[in-house]
Every structure is written in C-alpha cells, then in structure tokens.
Amino acid sequence: MIKSELINLVSEKLPTFTSRDIGVAVNNILDDMCKALYTGDRIEIRGFGSFSLHYLPPRKAHNPKTGEQVITVGKHTPHFKPGKALRERVNKKNSD
Amino acid sequence: MALTKAELVENLCNSLGLSKRDSKDLIEYVFEEIGQALENGEMVKLSGFGNFVLRDKGERPGRNPKTGEEVMISSRRVVTFRAGEKLKRKVEEYRGTEKEEAKG
C-alpha cells in the first residue's frame, strides 16, 4: 500500500471530506511524526506502536575506495517497536 | 514529551481547522488502515516517512531469560520499519548539532 491508496481508503470512511482534504491531513500527520523524531521526541500510538531513536555509537570503518581506516561519527536512527495489538494482528494470518 | 494521538488530533484541528471529532476519526482511520494492510500481508510505503515491511521469521531456539530454560521460538511474521532517506538524514542532522552543542 502506498500513500495515495491510504488516502483513498480513509476518504471512503469519511465521505464528508474530499480526498484532497484527507491527503493534506495525512501529510500533516506524517510531517508531525517526522518533526517529533528529528527533534528527539518519541511517538506513541496506542495499539499501533512507538517510534524512538536508537543511538549508533562511532565505530571503526574503512573507506571502501582507499581502504583507509576511518572512525564514523555517532548517529541516531529512527526505530519502530510495534504495539501488542499490531504484533498480534500481523502474526495471526500466519498461524491460521 | 512523547507525541501521542491526542497531540496529533490537536495539531490537525489547529492547522486545518477540522473539528475535534473529525480529526480524531481521521487519525484513528489512518492507523487502522495501515494496520489492516499489514494484517493482510501487504507492505506499506509512505513516501517522505518510511516503509513498514513484513518479515517472516523461522523457528529458532531461544531461552527463557528468567529461568534459563531452553525453548523453541515459533515461526512468526513481524513488522519492521525502515525510515525513508529524508527522515533518516534529518534525524542524523539534528542529533549531530545537538551533540556538538552539548560538548561545547
């Protein structure tokens, strides 16, 4: 499923809005979520899951072109932990 | 403070002028439809944000961390999130500057 399909599905549930409105709203929600993460905030959506940042410490690496050893800079990366409800939903079909 | 549904609802009200009721419904539907797609075994790709990918994991041996007892972990399907390039880059940028400020 891609974003436009998500927008269409949500539009069907909310017929008083145009899909254009829903599109603006969906982008708004995703922007809020991005903003939370890159300002170091967590996101917690009950029943869905939570997003947080994981820290990757500096490590020794090699420049693949020159073979020269370099130390990478430590960085943060977004991480998603599915909530219990989502975990169970996703796994259900598999065990049927 | 963590970003929650309540805060997303409020932001939608403020920025788009939606009623609280509509904002709340809209947000519930968005996460419900993403969950539904994943439940149906479909990957979800949200450009500018990231992809929710399904992975089928085989059975593997594990250990009960409390008792140390060896148990078999059954095969299962799990959701993983892969942040999009834009989000990854922004997360790196922000944290980079914050760390320098903290050091200096």
N, CA and C atoms of all chains as a GROMACS GRO file, in nm:
protein
  600
    1MET      N    1   0.084  -0.119   0.000
    1MET     CA    2   0.000   0.000   0.000
    1MET      C    3   0.088   0.125   0.000
    2ILE      N    4   0.056   0.217  -0.086
    2ILE     CA    5   0.130   0.343  -0.088
    2ILE      C    6   0.041   0.456  -0.035
    3LYS      N    7   0.100   0.573  -0.019
    3LYS     CA    8   0.029   0.682   0.049
    3LYS      C    9  -0.104   0.716  -0.018
    4SER      N   10  -0.105   0.722  -0.152
    4SER     CA   11  -0.229   0.760  -0.221
    4SER      C   12  -0.340   0.658  -0.196
    5GLU      N   13  -0.303   0.530  -0.183
    5GLU     CA   14  -0.403   0.426  -0.155
    5GLU      C   15  -0.457   0.441  -0.013
    6LEU      N   16  -0.368   0.475   0.080
    6LEU     CA   17  -0.410   0.500   0.217
    6LEU      C   18  -0.510   0.617   0.221
    7ILE      N   19  -0.477   0.722   0.146
    7ILE     CA   20  -0.564   0.840   0.142
    7ILE      C   21  -0.702   0.803   0.086
    8ASN      N   22  -0.705   0.722  -0.019
    8ASN     CA   23  -0.834   0.679  -0.075
    8ASN      C   24  -0.915   0.597   0.024
    9LEU      N   25  -0.849   0.507   0.095
    9LEU     CA   26  -0.920   0.422   0.193
    9LEU      C   27  -0.979   0.507   0.305
   10VAL      N   28  -0.901   0.603   0.353
   10VAL     CA   29  -0.951   0.688   0.462
   10VAL      C   30  -1.064   0.778   0.409
   11SER      N   31  -1.054   0.823   0.285
   11SER     CA   32  -1.160   0.905   0.225
   11SER      C   33  -1.292   0.832   0.219
   12GLU      N   34  -1.286   0.702   0.190
   12GLU     CA   35  -1.409   0.622   0.184
   12GLU      C   36  -1.479   0.618   0.320
   13LYS      N   37  -1.396   0.622   0.426
   13LYS     CA   38  -1.453   0.616   0.562
   13LYS      C   39  -1.510   0.750   0.604
   14LEU      N   40  -1.461   0.859   0.544
   14LEU     CA   41  -1.503   0.994   0.582
   14LEU      C   42  -1.557   1.067   0.459
   15PRO      N   43  -1.677   1.029   0.414
   15PRO     CA   44  -1.728   1.081   0.286
   15PRO      C   45  -1.757   1.232   0.286
   16THR      N   46  -1.761   1.295   0.404
   16THR     CA   47  -1.787   1.439   0.404
   16THR      C   48  -1.664   1.520   0.361
   17PHE      N   49  -1.549   1.452   0.351
   17PHE     CA   50  -1.428   1.522   0.309
   17PHE      C   51  -1.386   1.480   0.170
   18THR      N   52  -1.324   1.570   0.098
   18THR     CA   53  -1.269   1.533  -0.032
   18THR      C   54  -1.138   1.459  -0.009
   19SER      N   55  -1.096   1.379  -0.106
   19SER     CA   56  -0.971   1.305  -0.086
   19SER      C   57  -0.854   1.402  -0.083
   20ARG      N   58  -0.874   1.521  -0.143
   20ARG     CA   59  -0.768   1.622  -0.135
   20ARG      C   60  -0.747   1.666   0.011
   21ASP      N   61  -0.860   1.689   0.081
   21ASP     CA   62  -0.852   1.727   0.224
   21ASP      C   63  -0.782   1.618   0.304
   22ILE      N   64  -0.823   1.494   0.278
   22ILE     CA   65  -0.764   1.382   0.351
   22ILE      C   66  -0.614   1.375   0.323
   23GLY      N   67  -0.580   1.401   0.197
   23GLY     CA   68  -0.438   1.400   0.159
   23GLY      C   69  -0.358   1.502   0.238
   24VAL      N   70  -0.413   1.622   0.249
   24VAL     CA   71  -0.345   1.728   0.326
   24VAL      C   72  -0.329   1.683   0.471
   25ALA      N   73  -0.437   1.623   0.525
   25ALA     CA   74  -0.434   1.580   0.666
   25ALA      C   75  -0.330   1.470   0.687
   26VAL      N   76  -0.326   1.372   0.596
   26VAL     CA   77  -0.231   1.261   0.611
   26VAL      C   78  -0.088   1.314   0.607
   27ASN      N   79  -0.062   1.405   0.512
   27ASN     CA   80   0.073   1.462   0.505
   27ASN      C   81   0.107   1.540   0.631
   28ASN      N   82   0.006   1.606   0.684
   28ASN     CA   83   0.021   1.681   0.808
   28ASN      C   84   0.062   1.590   0.924
   29ILE      N   85  -0.007   1.476   0.933
   29ILE     CA   86   0.022   1.379   1.039
   29ILE      C   87   0.164   1.327   1.025
   30LEU      N   88   0.201   1.289   0.901
   30LEU     CA   89   0.336   1.234   0.880
   30LEU      C   90   0.443   1.340   0.908
   31ASP      N   91   0.414   1.464   0.870
   31ASP     CA   92   0.510   1.572   0.899
   31ASP      C   93   0.530   1.588   1.049
   32ASP      N   94   0.419   1.584   1.124
   32ASP     CA   95   0.427   1.594   1.270
   32ASP      C   96   0.514   1.483   1.327
   33MET      N   97   0.495   1.364   1.271
   33MET     CA   98   0.569   1.248   1.321
   33MET      C   99   0.718   1.262   1.290
   34CYS      N  100   0.748   1.306   1.168
   34CYS     CA  101   0.889   1.328   1.131
   34CYS      C  102   0.951   1.432   1.224
   35LYS      N  103   0.876   1.541   1.243
   35LYS     CA  104   0.928   1.651   1.324
   35LYS      C  105   0.958   1.604   1.467
   36ALA      N  106   0.867   1.524   1.522
   36ALA     CA  107   0.888   1.473   1.658
   36ALA      C  108   1.020   1.396   1.663
   37LEU      N  109   1.042   1.309   1.564
   37LEU     CA  110   1.162   1.226   1.567
   37LEU      C  111   1.288   1.309   1.549
   38TYR      N  112   1.287   1.404   1.456
   38TYR     CA  113   1.414   1.475   1.439
   38TYR      C  114   1.436   1.585   1.540
   39THR      N  115   1.339   1.607   1.629
   39THR     CA  116   1.369   1.693   1.744
   39THR      C  117   1.394   1.607   1.869
   40GLY      N  118   1.408   1.477   1.848
   40GLY     CA  119   1.448   1.389   1.957
   40GLY      C  120   1.333   1.336   2.042
   41ASP      N  121   1.209   1.359   1.997
   41ASP     CA  122   1.090   1.313   2.071
   41ASP      C  123   1.054   1.170   2.031
   42ARG      N  124   0.988   1.101   2.124
   42ARG     CA  125   0.931   0.970   2.090
   42ARG      C  126   0.790   0.991   2.032
   43ILE      N  127   0.738   0.886   1.968
   43ILE     CA  128   0.598   0.888   1.923
   43ILE      C  129   0.533   0.763   1.980
   44GLU      N  130   0.417   0.779   2.044
   44GLU     CA  131   0.349   0.662   2.100
   44GLU      C  132   0.206   0.659   2.050
   45ILE      N  133   0.174   0.560   1.967
   45ILE     CA  134   0.039   0.545   1.915
   45ILE      C  135  -0.018   0.415   1.973
   46ARG      N  136  -0.111   0.431   2.066
   46ARG     CA  137  -0.170   0.316   2.134
   46ARG      C  138  -0.227   0.216   2.034
   47GLY      N  139  -0.192   0.089   2.051
   47GLY     CA  140  -0.246  -0.015   1.964
   47GLY      C  141  -0.168  -0.032   1.835
   48PHE      N  142  -0.084   0.067   1.803
   48PHE     CA  143  -0.008   0.060   1.678
   48PHE      C  144   0.139   0.035   1.709
   49GLY      N  145   0.197   0.126   1.784
   49GLY     CA  146   0.337   0.107   1.821
   49GLY      C  147   0.402   0.237   1.859
   50SER      N  148   0.530   0.231   1.886
   50SER     CA  149   0.601   0.353   1.922
   50SER      C  150   0.727   0.368   1.838
   51PHE      N  151   0.763   0.491   1.814
   51PHE     CA  152   0.885   0.524   1.740
   51PHE      C  153   0.979   0.594   1.837
   52SER      N  154   1.104   0.558   1.830
   52SER     CA  155   1.203   0.627   1.912
   52SER      C  156   1.334   0.631   1.833
   53LEU      N  157   1.434   0.694   1.892
   53LEU     CA  158   1.564   0.698   1.825
   53LEU      C  159   1.659   0.600   1.891
   54HIS      N  160   1.733   0.530   1.810
   54HIS     CA  161   1.841   0.446   1.862
   54HIS      C  162   1.973   0.511   1.828
   55TYR      N  163   2.066   0.506   1.923
   55TYR     CA  164   2.196   0.568   1.900
   55TYR      C  165   2.295   0.465   1.845
   56LEU      N  166   2.358   0.499   1.736
   56LEU     CA  167   2.464   0.413   1.683
   56LEU      C  168   2.596   0.478   1.718
   57PRO      N  169   2.674   0.418   1.808
   57PRO     CA  170   2.799   0.482   1.850
   57PRO      C  171   2.902   0.483   1.737
   58PRO      N  172   3.005   0.569   1.749
   58PRO     CA  173   3.110   0.571   1.646
   58PRO      C  174   3.175   0.434   1.636
   59ARG      N  175   3.212   0.395   1.517
   59ARG     CA  176   3.278   0.264   1.502
   59ARG      C  177   3.388   0.277   1.397
   60LYS      N  178   3.480   0.181   1.402
   60LYS     CA  179   3.588   0.178   1.304
   60LYS      C  180   3.533   0.126   1.173
   61ALA      N  181   3.564   0.195   1.066
   61ALA     CA  182   3.519   0.150   0.935
   61ALA      C  183   3.630   0.178   0.836
   62HIS      N  184   3.612   0.132   0.714
   62HIS     CA  185   3.712   0.156   0.611
   62HIS      C  186   3.650   0.233   0.497
   63ASN      N  187   3.726   0.324   0.441
   63ASN     CA  188   3.683   0.388   0.318
   63ASN      C  189   3.695   0.283   0.208
   64PRO      N  190   3.584   0.245   0.146
   64PRO     CA  191   3.589   0.135   0.050
   64PRO      C  192   3.676   0.166  -0.072
   65LYS      N  193   3.697   0.293  -0.101
   65LYS     CA  194   3.778   0.327  -0.219
   65LYS      C  195   3.926   0.317  -0.190
   66THR      N  196   3.967   0.372  -0.075
   66THR     CA  197   4.110   0.380  -0.047
   66THR      C  198   4.157   0.275   0.053
   67GLY      N  199   4.061   0.208   0.123
   67GLY     CA  200   4.100   0.110   0.223
   67GLY      C  201   4.146   0.174   0.352
   68GLU      N  202   4.148   0.305   0.354
   68GLU     CA  203   4.192   0.381   0.470
   68GLU      C  204   4.095   0.363   0.587
   69GLN      N  205   4.148   0.348   0.708
   69GLN     CA  206   4.060   0.331   0.822
   69GLN      C  207   4.005   0.465   0.870
   70VAL      N  208   3.876   0.467   0.896
   70VAL     CA  209   3.814   0.590   0.945
   70VAL      C  210   3.727   0.556   1.065
   71ILE      N  211   3.703   0.656   1.150
   71ILE     CA  212   3.609   0.639   1.261
   71ILE      C  213   3.481   0.711   1.221
   72THR      N  214   3.370   0.641   1.218
   72THR     CA  215   3.245   0.706   1.180
   72THR      C  216   3.197   0.792   1.296
   73VAL      N  217   3.113   0.890   1.264
   73VAL     CA  218   3.055   0.970   1.372
   73VAL      C  219   2.934   0.895   1.430
   74GLY      N  220   2.911   0.912   1.560
   74GLY     CA  221   2.794   0.851   1.621
   74GLY      C  222   2.669   0.916   1.565
   75LYS      N  223   2.564   0.838   1.545
   75LYS     CA  224   2.442   0.900   1.493
   75LYS      C  225   2.319   0.830   1.547
   76HIS      N  226   2.207   0.896   1.534
   76HIS     CA  227   2.081   0.838   1.576
   76HIS      C  228   2.004   0.790   1.455
   77THR      N  229   1.924   0.686   1.476
   77THR     CA  230   1.845   0.634   1.367
   77THR      C  231   1.704   0.601   1.419
   78PRO      N  232   1.600   0.628   1.338
   78PRO     CA  233   1.464   0.604   1.384
   78PRO      C  234   1.438   0.454   1.404
   79HIS      N  235   1.365   0.422   1.509
   79HIS     CA  236   1.333   0.282   1.536
   79HIS      C  237   1.184   0.268   1.569
   80PHE      N  238   1.121   0.164   1.517
   80PHE     CA  239   0.979   0.140   1.542
   80PHE      C  240   0.962   0.011   1.621
   81LYS      N  241   0.884   0.019   1.728
   81LYS     CA  242   0.851  -0.101   1.804
   81LYS      C  243   0.700  -0.123   1.793
   82PRO      N  244   0.658  -0.228   1.722
   82PRO     CA  245   0.514  -0.249   1.706
   82PRO      C  246   0.446  -0.272   1.840
   83GLY      N  247   0.324  -0.220   1.855
   83GLY     CA  248   0.247  -0.242   1.977
   83GLY      C  249   0.192  -0.384   1.979
   84LYS      N  250   0.143  -0.424   2.095
   84LYS     CA  251   0.095  -0.561   2.113
   84LYS      C  252  -0.016  -0.594   2.012
   85ALA      N  253  -0.112  -0.503   1.998
   85ALA     CA  254  -0.226  -0.528   1.909
   85ALA      C  255  -0.180  -0.550   1.766
   86LEU      N  256  -0.089  -0.465   1.719
   86LEU     CA  257  -0.040  -0.478   1.581
   86LEU      C  258   0.040  -0.607   1.564
   87ARG      N  259   0.123  -0.637   1.663
   87ARG     CA  260   0.204  -0.758   1.658
   87ARG      C  261   0.117  -0.881   1.641
   88GLU      N  262   0.008  -0.884   1.720
   88GLU     CA  263  -0.081  -0.999   1.715
   88GLU      C  264  -0.159  -1.005   1.584
   89ARG      N  265  -0.204  -0.890   1.536
   89ARG     CA  266  -0.279  -0.887   1.410
   89ARG      C  267  -0.196  -0.939   1.295
   90VAL      N  268  -0.073  -0.893   1.289
   90VAL     CA  269   0.015  -0.926   1.177
   90VAL      C  270   0.052  -1.074   1.178
   91ASN      N  271   0.066  -1.128   1.296
   91ASN     CA  272   0.110  -1.268   1.308
   91ASN      C  273  -0.006  -1.366   1.298
   92LYS      N  274  -0.127  -1.318   1.316
   92LYS     CA  275  -0.245  -1.404   1.320
   92LYS      C  276  -0.261  -1.486   1.193
   93LYS      N  277  -0.263  -1.416   1.080
   93LYS     CA  278  -0.286  -1.481   0.950
   93LYS      C  279  -0.185  -1.592   0.926
   94ASN      N  280  -0.063  -1.567   0.974
   94ASN     CA  281   0.046  -1.661   0.951
   94ASN      C  282   0.022  -1.793   1.022
   95SER      N  283  -0.037  -1.786   1.140
   95SER     CA  284  -0.052  -1.909   1.219
   95SER      C  285  -0.185  -1.979   1.190
   96ASP      N  286  -0.274  -1.915   1.112
   96ASP     CA  287  -0.402  -1.978   1.078
   96ASP      C  288  -0.381  -2.101   0.989
   97MET      N  289   0.854   1.513   2.596
   97MET     CA  290   0.720   1.453   2.593
   97MET      C  291   0.697   1.380   2.461
   98ALA      N  292   0.641   1.264   2.472
   98ALA     CA  293   0.618   1.185   2.350
   98ALA      C  294   0.498   1.237   2.273
   99LEU      N  295   0.506   1.228   2.141
   99LEU     CA  296   0.394   1.264   2.055
   99LEU      C  297   0.289   1.152   2.061
  100THR      N  298   0.165   1.188   2.094
  100THR     CA  299   0.058   1.088   2.106
  100THR      C  300  -0.056   1.122   2.010
  101LYS      N  301  -0.155   1.032   2.004
  101LYS     CA  302  -0.271   1.056   1.918
  101LYS      C  303  -0.339   1.186   1.956
  102ALA      N  304  -0.350   1.211   2.089
  102ALA     CA  305  -0.419   1.332   2.134
  102ALA      C  306  -0.354   1.456   2.077
  103GLU      N  307  -0.220   1.454   2.071
  103GLU     CA  308  -0.149   1.570   2.022
  103GLU      C  309  -0.164   1.583   1.870
  104LEU      N  310  -0.164   1.469   1.802
  104LEU     CA  311  -0.185   1.471   1.656
  104LEU      C  312  -0.323   1.528   1.625
  105VAL      N  313  -0.424   1.490   1.706
  105VAL     CA  314  -0.560   1.539   1.688
  105VAL      C  315  -0.561   1.692   1.702
  106GLU      N  316  -0.496   1.740   1.807
  106GLU     CA  317  -0.495   1.883   1.832
  106GLU      C  318  -0.426   1.960   1.719
  107ASN      N  319  -0.315   1.904   1.671
  107ASN     CA  320  -0.244   1.970   1.561
  107ASN      C  321  -0.329   1.978   1.435
  108LEU      N  322  -0.406   1.871   1.408
  108LEU     CA  323  -0.493   1.873   1.289
  108LEU      C  324  -0.601   1.978   1.304
  109CYS      N  325  -0.659   1.988   1.422
  109CYS     CA  326  -0.761   2.090   1.449
  109CYS      C  327  -0.704   2.228   1.422
  110ASN      N  328  -0.586   2.253   1.478
  110ASN     CA  329  -0.526   2.386   1.467
  110ASN      C  330  -0.482   2.420   1.326
  111SER      N  331  -0.418   2.325   1.258
  111SER     CA  332  -0.361   2.363   1.129
  111SER      C  333  -0.462   2.353   1.015
  112LEU      N  334  -0.561   2.265   1.025
  112LEU     CA  335  -0.655   2.251   0.914
  112LEU      C  336  -0.796   2.296   0.949
  113GLY      N  337  -0.817   2.334   1.074
  113GLY     CA  338  -0.949   2.381   1.115
  113GLY      C  339  -1.054   2.271   1.119
  114LEU      N  340  -1.012   2.147   1.135
  114LEU     CA  341  -1.109   2.037   1.146
  114LEU      C  342  -1.168   2.035   1.287
  115SER      N  343  -1.286   1.977   1.301
  115SER     CA  344  -1.343   1.962   1.435
  115SER      C  345  -1.264   1.854   1.507
  116LYS      N  346  -1.273   1.856   1.638
  116LYS     CA  347  -1.201   1.757   1.718
  116LYS      C  348  -1.247   1.616   1.681
  117ARG      N  349  -1.378   1.602   1.666
  117ARG     CA  350  -1.438   1.473   1.631
  117ARG      C  351  -1.379   1.419   1.500
  118ASP      N  352  -1.381   1.504   1.396
  118ASP     CA  353  -1.331   1.462   1.265
  118ASP      C  354  -1.182   1.430   1.269
  119SER      N  355  -1.105   1.514   1.339
  119SER     CA  356  -0.961   1.490   1.348
  119SER      C  357  -0.934   1.356   1.414
  120LYS      N  358  -1.010   1.329   1.519
  120LYS     CA  359  -0.990   1.206   1.593
  120LYS      C  360  -1.022   1.085   1.504
  121ASP      N  361  -1.137   1.092   1.436
  121ASP     CA  362  -1.176   0.983   1.345
  121ASP      C  363  -1.070   0.962   1.238
  122LEU      N  364  -1.026   1.073   1.179
  122LEU     CA  365  -0.930   1.064   1.070
  122LEU      C  366  -0.802   0.993   1.114
  123ILE      N  367  -0.753   1.032   1.230
  123ILE     CA  368  -0.629   0.972   1.279
  123ILE      C  369  -0.648   0.824   1.312
  124GLU      N  370  -0.761   0.792   1.373
  124GLU     CA  371  -0.790   0.651   1.402
  124GLU      C  372  -0.791   0.570   1.271
  125TYR      N  373  -0.858   0.624   1.168
  125TYR     CA  374  -0.868   0.553   1.040
  125TYR      C  375  -0.731   0.535   0.976
  126VAL      N  376  -0.648   0.637   0.985
  126VAL     CA  377  -0.516   0.628   0.922
  126VAL      C  378  -0.438   0.509   0.980
  127PHE      N  379  -0.431   0.502   1.114
  127PHE     CA  380  -0.353   0.393   1.175
  127PHE      C  381  -0.424   0.259   1.158
  128GLU      N  382  -0.560   0.263   1.157
  128GLU     CA  383  -0.636   0.141   1.136
  128GLU      C  384  -0.608   0.084   0.996
  129GLU      N  385  -0.607   0.170   0.895
  129GLU     CA  386  -0.586   0.123   0.758
  129GLU      C  387  -0.443   0.073   0.736
  130ILE      N  388  -0.348   0.138   0.801
  130ILE     CA  389  -0.209   0.090   0.791
  130ILE      C  390  -0.202  -0.049   0.855
  131GLY      N  391  -0.263  -0.063   0.973
  131GLY     CA  392  -0.265  -0.192   1.043
  131GLY      C  393  -0.335  -0.299   0.960
  132GLN      N  394  -0.445  -0.260   0.895
  132GLN     CA  395  -0.522  -0.354   0.814
  132GLN      C  396  -0.439  -0.406   0.696
  133ALA      N  397  -0.369  -0.314   0.629
  133ALA     CA  398  -0.285  -0.353   0.517
  133ALA      C  399  -0.178  -0.452   0.564
  134LEU      N  400  -0.117  -0.423   0.677
  134LEU     CA  401  -0.012  -0.510   0.730
  134LEU      C  402  -0.071  -0.646   0.769
  135GLU      N  403  -0.192  -0.642   0.828
  135GLU     CA  404  -0.258  -0.767   0.864
  135GLU      C  405  -0.285  -0.851   0.739
  136ASN      N  406  -0.317  -0.785   0.628
  136ASN     CA  407  -0.342  -0.855   0.502
  136ASN      C  408  -0.213  -0.902   0.434
  137GLY      N  409  -0.102  -0.875   0.497
  137GLY     CA  410   0.025  -0.920   0.442
  137GLY      C  411   0.083  -0.825   0.340
  138GLU      N  412   0.037  -0.700   0.343
  138GLU     CA  413   0.082  -0.601   0.246
  138GLU      C  414   0.182  -0.507   0.311
  139MET      N  415   0.288  -0.476   0.239
  139MET     CA  416   0.385  -0.378   0.286
  139MET      C  417   0.327  -0.238   0.270
  140VAL      N  418   0.362  -0.145   0.358
  140VAL     CA  419   0.308  -0.009   0.349
  140VAL      C  420   0.422   0.090   0.325
  141LYS      N  421   0.411   0.164   0.214
  141LYS     CA  422   0.517   0.259   0.179
  141LYS      C  423   0.463   0.401   0.185
  142LEU      N  424   0.514   0.481   0.278
  142LEU     CA  425   0.468   0.619   0.293
  142LEU      C  426   0.582   0.712   0.256
  143SER      N  427   0.574   0.769   0.137
  143SER     CA  428   0.686   0.848   0.088
  143SER      C  429   0.708   0.969   0.178
  144GLY      N  430   0.832   1.001   0.205
  144GLY     CA  431   0.867   1.111   0.295
  144GLY      C  432   0.877   1.068   0.439
  145PHE      N  433   0.825   0.948   0.468
  145PHE     CA  434   0.831   0.898   0.605
  145PHE      C  435   0.911   0.769   0.611
  146GLY      N  436   0.854   0.662   0.560
  146GLY     CA  437   0.928   0.536   0.560
  146GLY      C  438   0.838   0.421   0.520
  147ASN      N  439   0.893   0.301   0.523
  147ASN     CA  440   0.819   0.181   0.484
  147ASN      C  441   0.801   0.086   0.601
  148PHE      N  442   0.680   0.030   0.611
  148PHE     CA  443   0.655  -0.077   0.707
  148PHE      C  444   0.665  -0.207   0.628
  149VAL      N  445   0.761  -0.289   0.667
  149VAL     CA  446   0.792  -0.410   0.592
  149VAL      C  447   0.760  -0.531   0.678
  150LEU      N  448   0.708  -0.636   0.615
  150LEU     CA  449   0.678  -0.760   0.688
  150LEU      C  450   0.792  -0.859   0.669
  151ARG      N  451   0.827  -0.926   0.776
  151ARG     CA  452   0.932  -1.028   0.765
  151ARG      C  453   0.882  -1.157   0.826
  152ASP      N  454   0.900  -1.266   0.753
  152ASP     CA  455   0.863  -1.397   0.805
  152ASP      C  456   0.986  -1.459   0.867
  153LYS      N  457   0.976  -1.487   0.997
  153LYS     CA  458   1.092  -1.542   1.066
  153LYS      C  459   1.068  -1.689   1.098
  154GLY      N  460   1.167  -1.767   1.075
  154GLY     CA  461   1.156  -1.910   1.101
  154GLY      C  462   1.168  -1.943   1.248
  155GLU      N  463   1.139  -2.065   1.280
  155GLU     CA  464   1.154  -2.115   1.416
  155GLU      C  465   1.301  -2.110   1.456
  156ARG      N  466   1.327  -2.073   1.580
  156ARG     CA  467   1.468  -2.073   1.624
  156ARG      C  468   1.475  -2.104   1.773
  157PRO      N  469   1.586  -2.157   1.818
  157PRO     CA  470   1.598  -2.187   1.959
  157PRO      C  471   1.618  -2.058   2.039
  158GLY      N  472   1.562  -2.052   2.156
  158GLY     CA  473   1.579  -1.935   2.242
  158GLY      C  474   1.586  -1.980   2.386
  159ARG      N  475   1.585  -1.884   2.476
  159ARG     CA  476   1.598  -1.916   2.617
  159ARG      C  477   1.503  -1.828   2.696
  160ASN      N  478   1.439  -1.882   2.792
  160ASN     CA  479   1.360  -1.801   2.883
  160ASN      C  480   1.457  -1.723   2.970
  161PRO      N  481   1.459  -1.590   2.957
  161PRO     CA  482   1.561  -1.513   3.029
  161PRO      C  483   1.547  -1.524   3.182
  162LYS      N  484   1.428  -1.556   3.230
  162LYS     CA  485   1.408  -1.566   3.374
  162LYS      C  486   1.461  -1.697   3.429
  163THR      N  487   1.427  -1.807   3.361
  163THR     CA  488   1.460  -1.938   3.416
  163THR      C  489   1.584  -1.999   3.351
  164GLY      N  490   1.626  -1.944   3.236
  164GLY     CA  491   1.741  -2.000   3.166
  164GLY      C  492   1.705  -2.125   3.086
  165GLU      N  493   1.578  -2.160   3.093
  165GLU     CA  494   1.530  -2.280   3.025
  165GLU      C  495   1.530  -2.260   2.872
  166GLU      N  496   1.574  -2.362   2.799
  166GLU     CA  497   1.575  -2.351   2.653
  166GLU      C  498   1.437  -2.381   2.598
  167VAL      N  499   1.390  -2.291   2.512
  167VAL     CA  500   1.260  -2.313   2.447
  167VAL      C  501   1.273  -2.284   2.298
  168MET      N  502   1.180  -2.338   2.221
  168MET     CA  503   1.180  -2.311   2.077
  168MET      C  504   1.093  -2.188   2.054
  169ILE      N  505   1.144  -2.089   1.982
  169ILE     CA  506   1.063  -1.973   1.946
  169ILE      C  507   0.996  -2.006   1.812
  170SER      N  508   0.863  -2.001   1.812
  170SER     CA  509   0.789  -2.045   1.693
  170SER      C  510   0.810  -1.949   1.576
  171SER      N  511   0.786  -1.997   1.455
  171SER     CA  512   0.796  -1.910   1.338
  171SER      C  513   0.687  -1.805   1.347
  172ARG      N  514   0.716  -1.686   1.298
  172ARG     CA  515   0.621  -1.577   1.310
  172ARG      C  516   0.644  -1.472   1.203
  173ARG      N  517   0.542  -1.388   1.186
  173ARG     CA  518   0.555  -1.273   1.096
  173ARG      C  519   0.565  -1.147   1.180
  174VAL      N  520   0.663  -1.063   1.150
  174VAL     CA  521   0.682  -0.940   1.227
  174VAL      C  522   0.686  -0.817   1.135
  175VAL      N  523   0.654  -0.702   1.193
  175VAL     CA  524   0.662  -0.575   1.119
  175VAL      C  525   0.792  -0.506   1.151
  176THR      N  526   0.861  -0.457   1.051
  176THR     CA  527   0.976  -0.371   1.078
  176THR      C  528   0.954  -0.240   1.005
  177PHE      N  529   1.016  -0.137   1.055
  177PHE     CA  530   1.004  -0.005   0.994
  177PHE      C  531   1.139   0.036   0.938
  178ARG      N  532   1.138   0.079   0.813
  178ARG     CA  533   1.262   0.131   0.754
  178ARG      C  534   1.237   0.276   0.720
  179ALA      N  535   1.302   0.363   0.794
  179ALA     CA  536   1.283   0.507   0.774
  179ALA      C  537   1.328   0.546   0.634
  180GLY      N  538   1.257   0.639   0.574
  180GLY     CA  539   1.294   0.690   0.444
  180GLY      C  540   1.422   0.772   0.452
  181GLU      N  541   1.484   0.793   0.336
  181GLU     CA  542   1.611   0.866   0.331
  181GLU      C  543   1.599   1.005   0.395
  182LYS      N  544   1.489   1.074   0.362
  182LYS     CA  545   1.471   1.211   0.410
  182LYS      C  546   1.465   1.214   0.563
  183LEU      N  547   1.385   1.124   0.619
  183LEU     CA  548   1.371   1.119   0.765
  183LEU      C  549   1.504   1.082   0.831
  184LYS      N  550   1.570   0.981   0.774
  184LYS     CA  551   1.699   0.937   0.831
  184LYS      C  552   1.798   1.052   0.834
  185ARG      N  553   1.805   1.124   0.722
  185ARG     CA  554   1.901   1.234   0.711
  185ARG      C  555   1.871   1.342   0.814
  186LYS      N  556   1.741   1.375   0.827
  186LYS     CA  557   1.704   1.481   0.922
  186LYS      C  558   1.731   1.440   1.066
  187VAL      N  559   1.707   1.315   1.098
  187VAL     CA  560   1.733   1.265   1.233
  187VAL      C  561   1.883   1.276   1.262
  188GLU      N  562   1.965   1.240   1.164
  188GLU     CA  563   2.111   1.248   1.182
  188GLU      C  564   2.156   1.392   1.201
  189GLU      N  565   2.104   1.480   1.115
  189GLU     CA  566   2.143   1.622   1.121
  189GLU      C  567   2.114   1.682   1.258
  190TYR      N  568   1.990   1.665   1.302
  190TYR     CA  569   1.952   1.729   1.427
  190TYR      C  570   2.038   1.680   1.542
  191ARG      N  571   2.049   1.549   1.552
  191ARG     CA  572   2.124   1.491   1.662
  191ARG      C  573   2.270   1.531   1.657
  192GLY      N  574   2.321   1.546   1.532
  192GLY     CA  575   2.460   1.587   1.517
  192GLY      C  576   2.485   1.722   1.583
  193THR      N  577   2.400   1.819   1.552
  193THR     CA  578   2.423   1.953   1.607
  193THR      C  579   2.400   1.955   1.757
  194GLU      N  580   2.302   1.878   1.803
  194GLU     CA  581   2.275   1.879   1.946
  194GLU      C  582   2.395   1.827   2.025
  195LYS      N  583   2.458   1.724   1.968
  195LYS     CA  584   2.573   1.667   2.037
  195LYS      C  585   2.689   1.766   2.047
  196GLU      N  586   2.710   1.839   1.937
  196GLU     CA  587   2.819   1.937   1.938
  196GLU      C  588   2.794   2.046   2.042
  197GLU      N  589   2.667   2.088   2.048
  197GLU     CA  590   2.633   2.191   2.145
  197GLU      C  591   2.658   2.139   2.287
  198ALA      N  592   2.621   2.015   2.311
  198ALA     CA  593   2.636   1.956   2.443
  198ALA      C  594   2.784   1.948   2.482
  199LYS      N  595   2.868   1.920   2.381
  199LYS     CA  596   3.010   1.908   2.407
  199LYS      C  597   3.072   2.045   2.436
  200GLY      N  598   3.034   2.142   2.348
  200GLY     CA  599   3.093   2.275   2.359
  200GLY      C  600   3.038   2.342   2.482
   0.00000   0.00000   0.00000
